[in-house]
Amino acid sequence: MTGTIAVGRSDVKPVAAPLAANRALSGPRVNGRVVVMTLYLLFLMLPIYWLVNMSLKTNMEITSGLTLWPRDITFDNYIKIFTDESWYSGYINSLTYVLINTVLSIAFALPAAYAFSRYRFLGDKHLFFWLLTNRMAPPAVFALPFFNLYSAIGLFDTPWAVALAHCLFNVPLAVWILEGFMSGVPREIDETAAIDGYSFPRFFIKIFMPLIASGVGVAAFFCFMFSWVELLLARTLTSVTAKPIAATMTRTVSAAGMDWGLLAAAGVLTIVPGALVIWFVRNYIAKGFALGRV
Amino acid sequence: MTKPLNNRAWFFVLPVFAIVAFSAILPIMTVVNYSVQDTFGNNQFFWNGIGWFQELLDPSSQLGEQFLSSLMRTLLFSAIILLIEVPLGIAVALSMPREGWTVALCLVLMALPLLIPWNVVGTIWQVFARGDIGLLGWVVNRLGIDYNYTGDPIDAWVTIIVMDVWHWTSLVALLCYAGLKSIPDAYYQAARIDGASRWAVFRTIQLPKMRRVLLIAVLLRFMDSFMIYTEPFVLTGGGPGNATTFLSIDLVKLALGQFDLGKAAAMSLVYNLIILAICWVFYTVMTNVDAERERIEA
């Protein structure tokens, strides 16, 4: 793995300019590129716009005919979600297990990432492949055994069950992202600190952590995101008290007929956390999804 | 710069090993345990040997036929997804603006679908594609095409594929963009001096440089589409009939719907082995590509 990582890193240069030289080559096609990009972005935004559009309408307006924008803007759907406990508790439950999972994943991954970035050791490549297979394993396979496992140890229907279950794919992810950032810190710093008389824990917290702070941020963001978007395990491991918002959405809809406006408003609110932080991680998105290997 | 060999590094890796083993090996052992037993409820289990596996892999039995058809549907789905998303992703990556504030804007807008909870992705398309209240369904129906994703299998497939393209093409595009950004300026200058055509630049400079990220993109898209569950579950629930019942949906139905533990466990294991095998192939190819590049650069 030594080689793969070193090579992978040499790719990640903070360069924005090199493609500029290509402009002359594709001079007459610039318009074509703008057209492709515009069409693609339009395709991406339309369904989201439609959801936002619907969340601001009354059910009367939604079912009575197609309107391209809300004629009679109402915030009733949002008010209902923020005042009805059965709705907002879903968000609180989701946030609880997502936060527990993020903290756990980062805490476990930090020392492991350090080991991967600084040393070779027995079985490191095999360990790497094994972690990769866990990221690829279908949650459907784990749904039933997790249900049994967490029922047996009395964690069923608590945020801890979901948080631990999501560690399956988030811990490997955090290890890889952190490892990438840590390998960017020259090893001389470790050695200098040791010579200066820093003990390892003090070096790690006082000197090393500030250097990889942005890496921790990026890793935390992706742990948060992947835990936030997962539904199958979250729904299987909870029933009442820890029910995530995703489950609240599906169940309420089937029970009370179709309250489209409310459903749309609940959907819009689940997009908000991602939309809020996306700006800060925009240059790391590819890295996060590719397990830190871009 | 080679890293020193130090087996004490294992102490640092141990916590990760423990927690991932707890959530991976333990459950898999439970599955193995169930897969060789039969139960009639009441927590009474009987030894069934490889009976479930025989039934599962025998297309003439009911279980085997069900498994085979879900597997075929899932493979077909993955193949279509890759054929659409990879070329489209490359095209989008090549269309990224070169510099300025539009780069950041494009990145943010492209990444947005990736960060939406999967069930909400299903909900968005459930609403968007409906004939009565959804923009897409309404427009398509107005164009004179009879379109109803809850009733017609073809329409259901098209809707799920369009939904997945909407959801995940940005991932391919972002990865390719990361690969394109790493191409040194000098390459383009050399190509300009040689008078290379746009196609030649793509074929000989951009595509080879994107090979590694494309490999990762194909791996991720294949795996994620092969285990897709939430989005089609919300959108069509596997229907109409069984038209969009992919492996994951089938498995969850069997395991948590009917509590058919033995059958579900056998199916889980076979499913997992397929994933493992494909994963290994990709991993080997990836490691080889990396090693080869390292040799060239050294």
Interface residues (C-beta under 8 A of the other chain):
Chain A: T2 G3 T4 A6 V7 G8 S10 D11 V12 K13 V15 A16 A17 P18 L19 A20 A21 N22 R23 A24 L25 S26 R29 G32 R33 V34 V36 M37 Y40 L41 F43 L44 M45 L46 P47 I48 W50 L51 M54 I62 T63 L66 L68 L104 F108 A109 P111 A112 Y114 A115 F116 R118 Y119 R120 F121 L122 D124 L127 F129 W130 L131 L132 T133 N134 M136 A137 P138 P139 A140 V141 F142 A143 L144 P145 F146 F147 N148 L149 L164 A165 C167 L168 V171 P172 V175 R187 M225 W228 V229 E230 L231 L232 T236 A246 M249 T250 W260 L263 A264 G267 T270 I271 G274 A275 I278 W279 R282 N283 I285 A286 K287 F289 A290 L291 R293 V294
Chain B: M1 T2 K3 P4 L5 N6 N7 R8 A9 W10 F12 V13 P15 V16 F17 I19 V20 F22 S23 A24 L26 P27 I28 T30 V31 A91 V92 L94 S95 M96 P97 R98 E99 V103 A104 C106 L107 V108 L109 M110 A111 L112 P113 L114 L115 I116 P117 W118 N119 V120 T123 I124 W125 V127 F128 D132 I133 G134 L135 L136 W138 W166 T169 S170 L171 L174 L175 Y177 A178 G179 L180 K181 S182 I183 P184 D185 Y188 Q189 A191 R192 A196 R198 V201 R212 V213 I216 A217 L220 M223 F226 M227 Y229 T230 V234 L247 S248 I249 L251 V252 A255 L256 L261 A264 A265 S268 Y271 N272 I275 L276 C279 W280 Y283 M286 T287 D290 A291 R293 E294 E297
